Amino acid sequence: MKKAWPWIIGVFVGLVILAFLWAGRSDRQAYRAAKGAIDQSVYDSQTRINNAVVAATNAVDVAVKLSGNLPAQQAKGDLIKQGIDEIGSLLRSASEAAGDAAIDRLDEAIEKFNTTLETVEDASNEAESPAAKTILDRIYGALLAAQEIVVQAVLENR
């Protein structure tokens, strides 16, 4: 019996080691499956960000075209054009970035949207010409639509 105990303990230890290896294999498989799901989720998030940036850029392009129609004497016209240009550059940098960097740039764009929308609203309230007021209101609508697209993209990716 003295010679059997080392064999029994050896077989038991071997079985325990095999059990750990077998259990670890399922963890590796689960890790690989989760990694694939995470990669797909990151790809989907980046696709949503890119689609939002394209849609917002199109709306900003409309606002740029409309701002070109503002009368030259419009006091805040240059501020509005400058704000729209900055929004466009922030959206372009967001489309070039990935992940959290893209979300951060979209957050910056939202802040710039807010200040530009305030400027447009003030200019619209101060406008004496109905034509200028109409153009400013259309710019406001285009920028507001673009901002909503960006806000929804940020909320979906947080």
PyMOL commands that set and color helices and strands:
alter all, ss='L'
color gray80, all
select helices_A, chain A and resi 4-67+77-96+100-126+130-156
alter helices_A, ss='H'
color red, helices_A
deselect
rebuild
show_as cartoon
